[in-house]
């Protein structure tokens, strides 16, 4: 089934150890409808020998009734497993698949191309480090291509591979490939992604997917799998800003109190001075405990339990950060929201929000603008409909630490939950503290109002007392 390795039969324990230490790349495939996303994943799994014999036999049989490739095996059926997906020949829900090579392990998320399932695509992109955006060589850059590219960029994906698929249907034309590259590059000028690469391929025929194709000798780049194996993602994590949202306080006995959570950013070491937010209490790390023993250092993504030298009141939702970290506390921030429900976003309606490990309530006070994903231009909006994206002003019922999403995705993102149905209706990426020194635009600052009112009364009615003011107010 798996890639060839003589070590499997010779020294299975060494092989498993090496396999365990390989790094992991999470990536998504996205693009417009019928661009060949599921077929591409099926081809990757097939040509990297990651399909079991019974799986291959099952899709060979299913291809006769549900396939779209004639007499050939429809590899898209490996990921399109729902009955409605096979009947319509489309992807509806996000499908995750795992495979590995000698160099790296992979988790693929196959996302839908239809506009009505854009929310599913955003879900798959939320944990990905790379996006493979497919473009049909016959049709070029489409609306969904732009939409998915913008969402991938909005979610902070730094690596984009633009796979120009179905090159076999345009006679492997170099001219057509270069036209699409130029068209996409013109659109991508407004994106923040720092690493964009282009590959011409045919997922159905396997050209430039795992191996270089002799049908496109004019292409001197690497095939898709080589790009996936060699893309550098180790520098994507934020190693400088310590962020540990506390998920659970572990108190198994009188002699141990640990604070559990997944390290969202930074590097944590024993002896390091830390600060707890929002209380601002300072202490030092005593131990970093895991199931396998104590650690000398913890890195982003690791689930750990931290003990401190001092007894501090810490509960779920608090953050452990570096002692000198300057993290603003506010009950209002601005964020980009992707709306994921058929019922539109309502201004000033109370929703439940989940921010890192903190659960609290809040409301959208204002929509600054909605983004037209076709042109990336901003336009006015009074609400956000399904799949709409907008910059909004959020007000919460309590103060929280505020992180920019691009700085720390783990602590700079949140989900919006309907209080009645308990359904996730939106996702948000924080961009900073709200305008007006932490006050949401339109919200009354009662302290300032009281000071100004008192000054006004003293100026115009210097002889009034409290009794006179109350009588006049009546």
C-alpha positions in Angstrom: 0.0 0.0 0.0 2.5 2.6 1.1 5.5 4.0 -0.6 8.3 1.5 -1.1 10.8 1.2 1.8 13.1 -1.7 2.4 13.3 -0.7 6.0 9.7 -1.9 6.6 10.8 -5.5 6.3 14.3 -5.1 7.6 13.9 -2.9 10.7 10.2 -2.0 11.4 11.0 -0.3 14.7 13.5 2.1 13.1 11.1 2.7 10.2 8.3 3.6 12.6 10.6 5.9 14.6 11.6 7.8 11.4 8.0 8.0 10.3 7.0 9.4 13.6 9.7 12.2 13.4 8.7 13.3 9.9 7.0 16.7 9.8 3.4 17.1 8.8 1.9 19.4 6.1 -1.8 20.2 6.2 -3.0 21.5 2.9 -6.3 22.0 1.1 -7.4 21.7 -2.5 -9.9 24.4 -3.6 -11.1 26.2 -6.7 -14.2 26.4 -8.9 -16.7 23.7 -9.7 -15.4 20.8 -11.8 -11.8 21.9 -11.7 -10.7 18.4 -10.7 -9.9 18.8 -7.0 -11.1 15.3 -6.0 -9.5 13.7 -9.0 -6.2 15.4 -8.1 -6.2 14.0 -4.6 -7.2 10.5 -5.9 -4.2 10.7 -8.3 -1.8 11.7 -5.5 -3.0 8.8 -3.4 -2.9 6.4 -6.3 0.5 7.4 -7.7 2.1 7.5 -4.2 0.8 4.0 -3.6 -1.4 5.0 -0.7 -4.5 3.1 -1.8 -5.4 -0.3 -0.3 -6.3 -3.0 -2.8 -9.9 -3.3 -1.5 -10.3 0.5 -1.9 -9.1 0.4 -5.4 -11.5 -2.6 -6.2 -14.4 -0.7 -4.6 -13.9 2.5 -6.6 -13.3 0.5 -9.7 -16.7 -1.1 -9.2 -18.3 2.2 -8.3 -16.9 3.9 -11.4 -19.2 1.8 -13.5 -22.3 3.3 -11.9 -21.2 6.7 -10.5 -18.0 7.5 -12.4 -17.5 10.4 -14.8 -14.5 9.1 -16.6 -16.0 6.5 -18.9 -14.3 3.1 -18.7 -11.4 4.4 -16.7 -11.3 4.3 -12.9 -12.7 7.5 -11.4 -10.2 8.4 -8.7 -12.4 11.2 -7.5 -14.6 8.6 -5.8 -11.8 8.1 -3.2 -12.8 11.3 -1.5 -16.3 11.9 -2.9 -17.9 9.2 -0.7 -21.4 10.7 0.0 -24.2 9.3 -2.1 -25.3 12.8 -3.2 -21.7 13.6 -4.1 -21.5 10.6 -6.4 -24.9 11.2 -7.9 -24.1 14.8 -8.8 -20.4 14.4 -9.5 -19.5 17.2 -7.0 -17.9 17.7 -3.6 -20.3 18.9 -0.9 -18.6 18.3 2.4 -14.9 18.6 3.4 -13.2 15.3 3.1 -9.9 14.6 4.9 -7.3 12.1 3.7 -3.9 11.1 5.0 -0.8 9.9 3.1 2.9 10.0 3.5 6.1 9.8 1.5 9.7 9.3 2.5 10.1 13.0 3.2 6.9 14.2 4.8 3.4 13.3 6.1 0.3 15.0 4.7 -3.3 15.6 5.7 -5.4 16.8 2.7 -8.7 18.6 3.0 -10.7 18.3 -0.2 -13.1 21.3 -0.2 -16.2 22.0 -2.3 -16.1 24.4 -5.2 -19.7 25.5 -5.2 -20.3 29.0 -3.9 -23.0 27.8 -1.5 -20.4 25.6 0.2 -17.8 28.4 0.7 -18.2 28.1 4.4 -17.1 24.4 4.2 -14.0 25.6 2.3 -13.2 28.2 5.0 -13.5 25.4 7.6 -11.0 23.3 5.8 -8.6 26.2 5.3 -8.6 27.1 9.0 -5.9 24.5 9.9 -4.0 24.4 6.6 -0.5 25.7 5.9 -0.8 25.5 2.1 -3.6 25.8 -0.5 -3.6 24.0 -3.8 -5.9 26.2 -5.9 -7.0 24.4 -9.1 -7.8 26.3 -12.3 -9.4 24.6 -15.4 -7.0 25.4 -18.3 -10.1 25.8 -20.6 -11.8 28.4 -18.4 -9.0 30.3 -16.6 -9.5 32.3 -13.4 -13.1 32.1 -12.2 -15.2 33.8 -9.5 -14.6 30.9 -7.1 -10.9 30.9 -7.8 -10.8 34.5 -6.6 -13.1 33.8 -3.7 -11.1 30.8 -2.5 -7.8 32.6 -3.0 -9.0 35.6 -0.9 -10.3 33.3 1.9 -7.1 31.3 2.0 -5.2 34.6 2.2 -7.6 36.0 4.8 -7.0 32.9 7.0 -3.3 33.5 6.8 -2.2 30.8 4.4 1.3 31.8 3.2 1.8 29.2 0.5 -0.3 29.0 -2.6 0.2 26.4 -5.4 -1.8 27.4 -8.5 -2.4 24.1 -10.3 -3.5 24.7 -13.9 -5.4 21.4 -14.4 -6.8 19.7 -17.5 -3.8 20.7 -19.7 -4.6 17.6 -21.8 -7.8 19.4 -23.0 -5.8 22.4 -24.3 -3.1 20.2 -26.0 -0.6 21.0 -23.3 -0.3 24.6 -24.6 2.5 26.6 -23.0 0.8 29.8 -24.3 -2.5 29.0 -22.5 -0.6 28.2 -19.3 1.2 31.5 -19.4 -2.0 33.4 -20.1 -3.5 31.9 -16.9 -0.4 32.7 -14.9 -0.5 36.3 -16.0 -4.2 36.6 -15.2 -3.8 35.2 -11.7 -0.7 37.3 -10.9 -2.7 40.4 -11.7 -5.3 39.4 -9.2 -2.8 38.2 -6.6 -1.2 41.7 -6.4 -3.8 42.4 -3.7 -3.0 39.3 -1.7 -0.6 39.0 1.2 0.6 35.5 0.5 4.4 35.5 0.1 4.9 32.2 -1.7 2.9 31.6 -4.9 3.9 28.9 -7.4 2.4 27.6 -10.6 2.2 24.1 -12.0 0.6 22.9 -15.3 -0.8 19.4 -14.8 -3.5 16.8 -15.8 -4.9 15.1 -12.7 -6.7 12.6 -14.8 -3.7 11.5 -16.8 -1.2 12.1 -14.0 1.0 14.7 -15.8 3.2 16.7 -13.4 1.3 15.4 -10.4 3.9 12.9 -9.0 6.4 12.8 -11.8 7.4 15.3 -14.5 5.5 14.9 -17.8 7.2 14.4 -21.1 4.2 16.0 -22.7 5.2 19.4 -21.3 8.9 19.7 -21.9 8.7 23.5 -21.8 7.9 23.3 -18.1 11.1 23.2 -16.0 9.6 23.4 -12.6 8.9 20.6 -10.1 5.8 18.4 -10.2 3.2 19.0 -7.5 4.3 16.3 -5.1 7.9 17.6 -5.1 6.6 21.1 -4.2 4.5 19.6 -1.4 7.5 17.7 0.0 9.9 20.6 -0.1 7.8 23.7 0.8 9.3 25.3 3.9 6.7 25.7 6.6 8.8 25.7 9.8 9.2 29.5 9.7 5.4 30.0 9.5 4.9 29.6 13.3 5.3 32.6 15.6 8.2 31.6 17.9 8.7 35.0 19.5 5.3 35.9 21.1 4.4 33.5 23.9 0.8 32.5 24.0 -0.7 29.7 26.1 -4.5 29.9 26.6 -5.4 27.9 29.7 -7.9 25.2 28.8 -8.1 23.3 32.1 -6.7 23.5 35.6 -5.3 20.1 36.6 -5.6 19.5 40.4 -5.2 15.7 41.0 -3.9 16.0 44.5 -2.8 18.5 47.2 0.7 18.7 45.9 0.1 19.4 42.2 -1.6 22.3 40.4 -1.0 22.5 36.6 -2.4 24.6 33.9 -3.2 22.7 30.7 -3.5 24.0 27.2 -2.1 23.9 23.7 0.8 26.3 23.1 -0.5 28.7 20.4 2.7 30.7 19.8 6.2 31.2 21.2 8.6 28.9 23.0 8.2 28.1 26.7 11.0 26.9 29.0 11.3 26.1 32.7 12.5 29.1 34.7 11.0 31.6 32.2 9.2 34.6 33.7 5.6 34.7 32.6 2.5 36.9 33.2 -1.1 35.8 33.5 -3.8 37.8 31.6 -6.0 39.5 32.5 -4.9 39.6 36.1 -1.3 40.7 35.2 0.1 38.4 38.0 3.8 37.4 37.4 5.5 34.2 38.2 8.1 31.7 36.8 7.6 28.4 35.0 8.5 25.5 37.3 7.9 22.5 35.1 6.5 21.7 31.7 4.7 18.3 32.1 3.5 15.9 29.4 2.4 12.3 29.3 5.9 11.3 28.1 7.7 13.3 30.9 8.9 16.8 31.6 10.1 19.0 28.7 13.1 21.3 28.4 11.1 23.4 26.0 7.6 23.5 24.5 6.9 24.6 20.9 3.7 25.8 19.2 1.1 23.1 18.7 2.2 21.0 21.7 -0.4 20.1 24.4 1.3 20.7 27.7 0.7 21.2 31.4 2.6 24.1 33.1 3.3 24.4 36.8 4.3 27.8 38.3 6.5 28.7 41.3 3.8 30.9 42.8 0.2 30.2 43.8 -1.8 32.4 41.4 -5.5 32.3 40.7 -5.7 31.1 37.1 -8.8 29.6 35.5 -10.0 28.5 32.1 -9.8 31.3 29.5 -6.8 33.1 31.0 -3.6 33.5 29.0 0.0 32.8 30.0 2.3 35.2 28.2 5.9 36.5 28.5 6.4 38.8 31.5 7.3 41.8 29.2 4.6 41.1 26.7 2.4 44.1 25.8 -1.0 42.6 25.0 -3.9 45.1 25.0 -7.0 44.3 27.0 -10.3 45.4 25.6 -14.0 44.6 25.4 -14.1 45.8 21.8 -12.1 44.9 18.7 -12.4 44.9 14.9 -12.3 41.7 12.9 -12.9 40.2 9.5 -16.0 37.9 9.7 -16.9 35.1 7.3 -20.6 34.6 7.7 -21.6 30.9 7.5 -25.4 30.7 8.0 -28.5 31.2 5.9 -29.9 33.7 8.4 -28.0 37.0 7.9 -25.8 38.6 10.6 -27.9 41.0 12.7 -26.3 44.1 14.2 -26.5 44.6 17.9 -27.9 41.0 18.4 -26.3 39.1 21.2 -24.3 36.0 20.1 -22.0 33.6 22.0 -18.3 33.9 21.0 -15.6 31.4 21.6 -12.2 33.1 21.6 -9.3 30.7 22.2 -10.4 28.9 25.4 -12.7 31.7 26.6 -16.5 31.6 26.2 -18.4 34.9 26.4 -21.1 36.9 24.7 -20.9 39.8 22.3 -22.5 41.6 19.4 -21.5 43.2 16.1 -22.0 46.9 16.6 -21.1 48.0 13.1 -20.0 46.7 9.7 -17.3 49.0 8.3 -17.4 47.4 4.8 -18.1 44.2 2.9 -15.5 42.8 0.5 -16.3 42.1 -3.1 -14.3 38.9 -3.6 -14.3 39.3 -7.4 -12.4 42.7 -7.3 -11.4 42.8 -3.6 -13.0 46.2 -3.4 -14.8 47.4 -0.3 -18.5 48.3 -0.3 -21.1 49.4 2.2 -23.3 46.8 3.9 -25.9 46.8 6.6 -25.8 43.0 7.1 -23.8 40.0 6.1 -25.5 37.2 4.1 -24.3 33.6 3.8 -20.7 33.4 2.6 -20.2 37.2 2.8 -17.0 38.6 4.2 -16.8 41.9 6.1 -14.8 44.1 8.4 -16.8 44.5 11.6 -16.7 46.2 15.0 -17.3 43.7 17.9 -18.3 44.5 21.4 -18.0 41.9 24.2 -19.5 41.6 27.7 -16.0 41.4 29.3 -12.5 42.5 28.6 -10.2 40.0 26.9 -6.6 40.0 25.6 -6.6 41.1 21.9 -4.2 39.5 19.4 -3.9 40.2 15.7 -4.8 37.1 13.7 -1.8 37.3 11.4 0.5 37.5 14.5 -1.1 34.5 16.3 -3.9 32.6 14.6 -4.6 30.5 17.7 -5.4 33.5 19.9 -6.5 35.9 17.2 -9.5 33.9 15.9 -12.9 33.2 17.2 -16.2 31.6 16.2 -19.7 33.1 16.5 -22.5 30.8 17.9 -26.2 31.4 17.8 -27.5 31.5 21.3 -30.8 29.7 20.5 -29.8 27.0 18.1 -26.2 26.6 19.3 -25.1 26.5 15.6 -21.8 28.1 14.5 -22.9 31.0 12.3 -19.6 32.8 11.7 -15.9 32.8 12.0 -13.7 35.8 12.7 -10.1 37.0 12.4 -9.1 39.8 14.8 -7.3 42.8 13.3 -6.8 44.9 16.4 -8.5 46.9 19.2 -11.6 48.8 18.1 -11.4 52.4 17.0 -11.6 55.2 19.6 -9.2 54.0 22.4 -11.0 50.7 22.9 -14.5 52.0 22.6 -16.7 50.8 19.8 -18.0 53.5 17.5 -21.5 54.5 18.6 -21.1 53.3 22.2 -21.7 55.9 24.9 -18.8 56.4 27.2 -20.8 57.2 30.4 -17.7 58.2 32.5 -16.7 60.9 30.0 -20.4 62.0 29.6 -20.8 62.4 33.4 -17.6 64.5 33.6 -18.7 66.8 30.7 -22.2 67.2 32.2 -20.9 68.2 35.6 -18.5 70.7 34.0 -21.3 72.2 31.9 -23.6 72.6 35.0 -20.9 74.3 37.0 -20.2 76.7 34.2 -23.7 77.8 33.5 -25.4 77.2 36.9 -22.6 77.8 39.5 -25.1 78.3 42.3 -27.1 75.1 41.7 -27.0 72.4 44.3 -28.0 68.7 44.0 -31.6 69.6 45.2 -31.9 72.2 42.4 -30.7 69.8 39.7 -33.2 67.1 40.8 -36.1 69.5 40.8 -35.2 70.8 37.3 -34.8 67.3 36.0 -38.4 66.5 37.2 
